[in-house]
Amino acid sequence: MQTVLSTKKLSESQRSLLLQAGIGLVEYDAIEIESVDFEVQSTVKNAIITSQNTIKALVNKKVAIENCFCVGEKTKSLLEANGYFVKMVTDYGKELAEILVEKFADEKFTFFCGNLRREELPKILKENNVAFTENEVYKTKLKYKKFERTFDGVLFYSPSGVQSFIKENELKNTTAFCIGTITSAEAEKYTNQIIITTKPTIENVIVKVVNYFKN
């Protein structure tokens, strides 16, 4: 039986997709999210949200937002479930930034993010003189753990997850399954055995794993 390591604890339904396919699973949380105190104006007109982790912080603070511009269908669904209006959603931050430059260059934005946020989106906005402020609403902490065994595959969902795993382990003789091109770019520093999802969701990572070991 092949066994894979997930660098994030999965839901019961996600777990069953692997187990029903006869794939063994070990799981742990490679990163930990900490909320931080932050200040915000009474109502935010245009918010940029690239992570589901941001939403918990916004909901806890009861932040009012007119328009949300977000990354990821899961992020969109979670925003809408909490009563927020999503004006636009893309799969990647770079893609969102390019659309904001093209269609909303005269607007002002608040970018709610974490301490390890990616550089692409704010860089594109700055280069094109799109007005925005950054507001850090959570911190990502790496949780190191050493495994005294190898796995047939390791599932990664963020560049931070790759960095956390690599601190104590190697990616020799294993396949890295990555949630998208940004995560795979980090994994490529350590291995060339990489499978990338076409859509950046956890379920798509799992489907890639099942199909890979089935063939």
N, C-alpha and C positions, 0 to 999 in steps of 0.2 A: 504493500500500500504506500502510495506517495503521501508525504506529509508536508504541509505548507505552514508558514508562520505569518500571521496577520499582525501588522504593527499598530492595529487599532482593534479594540474589542468589538465584535460584530453583534448585530441583533440576532434574535432567535431565527428569524426567517432567512437572514443572510447566511448564518451558520449552517442551516439545513441544506442550502444549495450545494455546499461543499460535501457535507456528510452523506447526502443522498447519492452523490456521484462517486462515493467510495474513496474520498480524499480525506486523510487525517488532518486535523487542525490544532495548532497551538496559537494562542493569541495573547496579546498584552497591549497596553497603551504606551507607545514610545514617546508621546508628548502629553503634557498636562496644560490645561488652559486655566489661567487665573484672571479673574476680573479685576479691574483697577478703577479707582474713582476718577471720574471725569466730569467736566463742566460742559454744558451745551445750552444754546439759546432756546427760547420757549418753543419755537417751531422751526424746523429745518425745511427749507424749500426743496432742495435737491440733495439727496444722500447717495453716496457711492458705497456699496457694501459687497465685499468680495469673499466673505466667509460666513458660514453659519454661526461661528463662534461670536460674531459681532451682534447677532440678533438677540441673544440672551441678555447681553449688556444693555442694549437699547430698550428691551421690554422691561427689565428691572428698573431702569431709570425713567420709564414712561416717556421716552422721547417721541415727540410728535413730528412726523415727516410727511410732507406733501407728495413727493415723488421719489421712488427708490429706483436706482440704476444698479443692477446686481450681476454677479457672476455665478452661474450654476442654476440648474432647474430646481435642485433641492433647496437652495437658498431662496429662490423665488417662492416655492411652495410654503416654506417656513415663514417668510415675511407675510404672505397673504393669509396664512393661518392665524397670524397675530394682528390682522387688521390693517396691514400696510398696503399701499397701492404701488405696484411694480410697473414702472413706465417702460423699462427695457431690461432684457436679460441676454447675456451672451455666455459662451462656454469658458472664455478666458479673459483675464484682465486687459491684456494688450488689445484684444478685439473690442472690448468695451471702450477703452480710451480712444481708439481710432474713430469710433462712431460719435463719441462725445465731441471730439474735435471737428468732425464733419458736420454734425447736425445741431449741436448745442453749445457752440463755442462762445456765445454771448451770455450764457448762464453762469451762475456761481454755484459751486458744489462744496459739500462737506464730505470728506473721505474718512469714514469710520474704519479703523484698522487695528491690527495687533502690532507688537513690537518687532516682529520678524516679517513684516509685510514685504512683498516683492517690489522691485524698483520700477518695473516696466510701465505700469499705469501712471504713477505720478510724474515719471520722466517725460512721457509723451505729452501729458497735459502742460507741464512747464515749458517744454520746447515749443508748444503751439499757443502759449499765452492764454490758456484757459484758467480762469480764476478758481482756486480751490484752497481749502484749509484742511489740514489733517487733524484728526482727533483719535488718539490712542485709547481704546476701550478695553483691551485685554492683553495679557502677556502669555506667550508660549514658552513653556519650560521643557527642556529635553529630559527625559527619564531614561537613564542608561541602565541596560541590563545585559549581562553576558550569558550566552547560551553555550552549553558544553556539548553541542551536537550540531550537525548540519541539517539543512532542510532542502527539499526538492524545489521549493519556491518560496519567495518572501514577497508579501503584498505591501506596497507602499501607497500612501494617500496624500503625501505632502513632502516637499523638500526637507522640512524639519524632521519628519519621520525617518528619512534616509540618513540624515546627519546623526540622529540619536542612535540608530541601530549600528552604524559604522563605527561609532566611538568605541564599542567593546567587541565588535564582531566583523567578520569578513563576508564578502559575497562570492567567494570562490566556489566553483562547482555547483552553483545554484542559479535559478532564473529569477530575475526581479520583475514582478508584475506591477506596473505603475499606472496611476489613475489619470495621467495626462502627460503632455509634453514637458511641462515645467518640472514635474516630479521626476520624469525620466531623464531630464538633463542633469539632475543632481546624481541620479543612480549611475549615469554613464561615466562618472568620474572613477567608479570602482568596479564596473563590470560591463561587458558588451553583450551579455545574455539578458536581454530586456524585451518584455512584451508590453505594449502600450495600448490603452483603451482608446476607442474612437470617440466615446462620450465619457466625460469625467464624472462617473458615479461609482460608488462602491459595488453596486450590483454588476456593473460592466466589468470591473476588475475580476469579480468572482466568475463571471461567464468565461472570460479569457482563460482563467485557471482551469476550469472544467474542460473546456475545449482543447486546451494544450495537452493535458494529461490523458484525454480520451483518445487522441490521435496516435 
